[in-house]
Amino acid sequence: MVILYDPRCAEYGSAMRPEQPARILGSAEHLRAAHPDWEWRQPEPADEPALLLAHAPTLLQRIQHPPDIDDDTPHVPGIYDHARRAVGAAIGGARLALAGRKAFALMRPPGHHCTRNQAMGFCYLNQIAVASLRAQAGGAVRVAVWDFDAHHGNGTEDILDGRPGFFFSSVHQFPGYPGTGTRSTVNCRNFPVAPHTPRAPHLDALARSWEAVLAFKPDLVLVSAGFDAYARDPIINLSLEAEDFAELGRWLRQSTLPAAAVLEGGYSPDLPLLIDAFLSAWEK
């Protein structure tokens, strides 16, 4: 397993927000101790031509200047560079996957809510969408994004919907932020689950979403790995346990498809254990 990580991603934010530096710092500390044989690499920041594959030039300008975009997505000095490094980690993960390696981008900010034109919901740039488009430009003809974060990846859907050679599959709580993800299109399949859905039907929705990915027969799978569907996550109302995230990792391993994953949500203090369960089952 290759972990793509840059400690500078913890240099902004505060403990007053759920998307905070401790998420990454604690996870990095845990994974280094639990898996001393895993390889750690520092990603290169994404350049502007890569970002423009998915985003409008006006968005790139907007996130570099005040005022705050919204309450969850404040203007932070240097946030453009932080976001470019997160995108670079996703691009690097996709490249490693196509070379036969398993890779996980342990970075922040997350990205799957950011649309072509609008940053929102802790997300300033959409790393999974940029990495998908970059991978196809590099020769991966069919690219699938599997999003098991508890919130709908509205930004990823906005960017990939209708594009030939791409498939997006999302399981998420509805009703819930951002209030999208109730309809499906030809290449974007949504599997909403209600708040407080028990584990078994939630896992059934995840299985159906994964079967849809497999049916697409992708050359590359990129995973928006959010861990906020955990039963004790503070900002969502779902029921998964650590062993359920391990099950998702096993599905990924059993497919033998080239794959890379990026961290999206997950706000419980148990986040390091949840990431470990997923990666360990995938890596075996």
Secondary structure, DSSP 8 states (H G I E B T S, - for coil): -EEE--GGGGSS--TTSSS-HHHHHHHHHHHHHH-TTSEEE------HHHHTTTS-HHHHHHTTSSS-SBTTB---TTHHHHHHHHHHHHHHHHHHHHTT--EEE--SS--TT--SS--BTTBSS-HHHHHHHHHHHTT-SSEEEEE-SSS--HHHHHHHTT-TTEEEEEEEESS-TTS------SSEEEEEE-TT--HHHHHHHHHHHHHHHHHH--SEEEEEE--TTBTT-TT----B-HHHHHHHHHHHHHH---EEEEE----STTHHHHHHHHHHHHH-
